[in-house]
Amino acid sequence: MITLYTFPEAFGLRNVSPFCLKVEMALKHLELPHRIELQADPRQAPKGKLPYIDIDGQIIPDSEIIFEHLDEMTNGALFGQLSPQERAQGTAVTRLLEDHLYWMMVASRWLDDDWWPNVKAGFFASMPLPVRTIVGPLARRQMRQTYNLHGLGRHSLDEQKAFAARDLKAIADMVADTGYVVAGRLTAFDFTTASMIAGLIDNKPATWLTRLADEQPALREYAERIQAEVGVYGRVDI
Ligand SMILES: N[C@@H](CCC(=O)N[C@@H](CS)C(=O)NCC(=O)O)C(=O)O
């Protein structure tokens, strides 16, 4: 039995982390028996981040490392059918999504003063009051520092929106012809892509990034279709 550790639901999302959702999609797609364990505090995770999985006592953190492990375990059921070019395209789009667009998703939630109350309610409301008043603002300050270190945080909001719009357009163009991100069929890279798009489109209320994504209707259609095809949805109200 595999246990997948994810965050409790928040912002209308039953699986609030795109990294956790993509692993859930892969486990379902591979028909591997699994259960989900909720963990509110990622500091308890092996790398201080979720997801991680426990396979009969073997702890594996990080969605990309988990995918490699699942692929090995299933004799290539995740990546085995891909040509080197398809795998390269998938790796490139993963970097765009997870090392660029993802950070703007985080900023659109955590660093927007109008949206910040939703983060407080979603992540810190269950803590006792005195702890909550310290931990929330501290975590937000760390997020701001991380965003600055990444580099995106040094740009104006308008510049960030322009970067995000180009990322979103690139994804919409990638899926325009065949409906899938690489290889013209469902692959593990669709789990990576659809989970990220679903996370930023379905979080409630809308963030500035949600509104930008809605300018590319093909993205919502794509994320819906992939979630339906796999049978795993990120949002609560399905
Ligand atoms: N490279 C990691 C990224 C995972 C990640 O960034 N998880 C976020 C949630 S979406 C997290 O746990 N953040 C907690 C923190 O940084 O304190 C993966 O692919 O699993």
The ligand as a MOL file (V3000), in Angstrom:
LIG
                    3D

  0  0  0     0  0            999 V3000
M  V30 BEGIN CTAB
M  V30 COUNTS 20 19 0 0 0
M  V30 BEGIN ATOM
M  V30 1 N 9.9510 20.1090 -6.0880 0
M  V30 2 C 8.8950 19.7640 -5.1690 0
M  V30 3 C 8.0770 21.0020 -4.8370 0
M  V30 4 C 7.0200 20.7250 -3.7740 0
M  V30 5 C 6.4740 22.0220 -3.1890 0
M  V30 6 O 6.9340 23.1250 -3.5070 0
M  V30 7 N 5.4970 21.8790 -2.3100 0
M  V30 8 C 4.9350 23.0250 -1.6330 0
M  V30 9 C 3.4330 23.0130 -1.7110 0
M  V30 10 S 2.8170 23.2580 -3.3240 0
M  V30 11 C 5.3010 22.9740 -0.1650 0
M  V30 12 O 5.2400 21.9270 0.4490 0
M  V30 13 N 5.6890 24.1110 0.3980 0
M  V30 14 C 5.9390 24.2310 1.8080 0
M  V30 15 C 7.1130 25.0900 2.1060 0
M  V30 16 O 7.8760 25.4290 1.1860 0
M  V30 17 O 7.2600 25.4050 3.2870 0
M  V30 18 C 8.0490 18.6500 -5.7690 0
M  V30 19 O 8.0460 18.4990 -6.9900 0
M  V30 20 O 7.4350 17.8970 -5.0110 0
M  V30 END ATOM
M  V30 BEGIN BOND
M  V30 1 1 1 2
M  V30 2 1 2 3
M  V30 3 1 2 18
M  V30 4 1 3 4
M  V30 5 1 4 5
M  V30 6 2 5 6
M  V30 7 1 5 7
M  V30 8 1 7 8
M  V30 9 1 8 9
M  V30 10 1 8 11
M  V30 11 1 9 10
M  V30 12 2 11 12
M  V30 13 1 11 13
M  V30 14 1 13 14
M  V30 15 1 14 15
M  V30 16 2 15 16
M  V30 17 1 15 17
M  V30 18 2 18 19
M  V30 19 1 18 20
M  V30 END BOND
M  V30 END CTAB
M  END
